[in-house]
Amino acid sequence: MKIALLFFMSAALLLITACVDESIGGAPGETREILVIMYHDFREEAVPTNDAIISTETFRNQIYTLHSAGFETVTFDDLIAFVDYGVPLPPRPVVITIDDGYRSNLEIAAPILQEFDMRAIINVIGISRGRDTYRHTDIPIIPHFRWDEVRPWVQSGVIQIGHHSYDMHRWHRNPYEPWRDGVLPMEGESAEDHRNALKADFKKLQNIIKAELGIEVPVFAYPYGRYNAQTEEILQELGVRVTLTTRASLNVIEYGRPESLFLLGRFNMAEHTDLDTLIRLLQD
């Protein structure tokens, strides 16, 4: 029975592959519409009052729905390859992103993604790795995974890592230090000082990721989705190829146009998200 099922699945895959339009991803100037979705934390039970937390059952149903509708997960490396070289993308590509790097990303989300042969990019906050208290305090926070915990998932290909700043994703105002709103300049901060601060923060996490996982990350997810023209300029100087906002919108990327990978929109997936309506929008 298992052999017959494998044969049927293999035959179906070959048929689908043969039917894919070979023009997808072909000539310079060609565009593709890309859906990017965003998660944060996962729990066994729903927390309807918090749009950053999603239940195990709902997440499984959403991944199943995407999979059943023919969506295939792609990575930002895949999008870069399309933009730079015209490397084909699947007919229905979706990028799954998870922000912050909570332990639940590995305990709940990763096994479900693996079950459906799908992948996700986790955008990590560097200073929070392995912590369950807020930076330099004893204020409790949702536990974040350690580097050694995520390493096997990265090696398996189920999880990739994105950059969410080392220490610029702050929510608690410390009266003893100036307040920075994400990666934006502080009040009265010069353009040069801001540039140096963002570069130093980026390089610190980039070096840690390189040391811990042996990879370089071309993706930066803006903390709280906040950015300006200067942050874009600085990140591009640092070699970032993709920047992510929290704007709920579809994206159009273009072969031969690297700037089409900047300031990508993402749909936040909450407990109440009507995924069927979103899919119908993409099919129109």
Buried (B, 14 or more C-beta within 10 A) or exposed (E): EEEEEEEEEEEEEEEEEEEEEEEBBEEEEBEBEBBBBBBBBBBEEBBEEEBBBBBBEBBBEBBBBBBEBEBBBBBBBBBBBBBEEBBBBBBBBBBBBBBBBBBBBBBBBBEBBBEBEBBBBBBBBBBBBEBEEBBEEEEEBBBBBBBEBBBEBBEEEBBBBBBBBBBBBBEEEEEEEEEBEBBBBBEEBEEEEBBEBBBEBBEBBBEBBEEBBEEEBBBBBBBBBEBEEBBBEBBBEBEBBBBBBBEEEBBEBBBEEBEBBBBBBBBBBBBEBEBEEBBEEEEE
